Amino acid sequence: MSPSTPDESVQSPEGPAPSFRSEVTVELVKHSAADSDVLWAARVSTAGEQSLEELQKDPERSKGLINFLMRDRHGSPFEHNSMTFFISAPIFVFREFMRHRVGWSYNEESGRYRQLEPTFYVPSESRKLVQQGRPGKYEFVAGTPEQHALATKTMEESYRQAYAAYQEMLAAGVAREVARSVLPVGLFSSMYATCNARSLMHFLGLRTQHELAAVPSFPQREIEMVGELMEAHWARLMPLTYAAFNANGRIAP
């Protein structure tokens, strides 16, 4: 049996067969975010109503102010913007994600109100599998082809069994909110996540590894994948703020 071929012995005749993927997806749904938002918010402290003039000016002329605010950690001007992302990722990623509470709003699909689709996470061949060392001083290294094959085979078999049990309970009339209990955290879910630049910078400082980071971080790879995609969207929206973030050690102000 190939890794992605459904096992008919554990398939219910009702509903879709499980599928497997390694990628997460992030879509920028809407935004109100520009470098000029930082400038008018900062300049109100000295210019009052005249700070509104920043809306009509090229923010490039004031990139030094943005860098100053970032460097000296004057953080509130970076909050006057908004980005909403639609994210598809395994449930275990969202459980880590939702530890970020300040400056974030979330709405996730619910297994109480809809039948959950059988899309499950399996690590790609590039995903490092082996943990060495102890918590606080460990590192991950690449696994062998045999370890990757074992992980893929074992996870897919487990997913198929779990989803078959879920379908069996639903077919018998068991409520969705009860039947979902058998589903694993490798199941893909989707959510809207809304944040501002300051809260996103704090997230990126903790959930991505980067050579410019003044404080190293060691995130789980799957949430880092989400972070990298969100970062790419934000970098296009607020390039001066993004440059200042990197220039000042990727520390949220």
Secondary structure, 3 states (H helix, E strand, C coil): CCCCCCCHHHCCCCCCCCEEECCCEEEEEEEECCHHHHHHHHHHHHHHHHHHHHHHCCHHHHHHHHHHHHHCCCCHHHHCCEEEEEEEEEHHHHHHHCCCCCCEEEEECCCCCCCCCCEEECCCCCCCCEEECCCCCCEEECCCHHHHHHHHHHHHHHHHHHHHHHHHHHHCCCCHHHHHHHCCCCEEEEEEEEECHHHHHHHHHHHCCCCCCCCCCCCCHHHHHHHHHHHHHHHHHCHHHHHHHHHCCCCCC
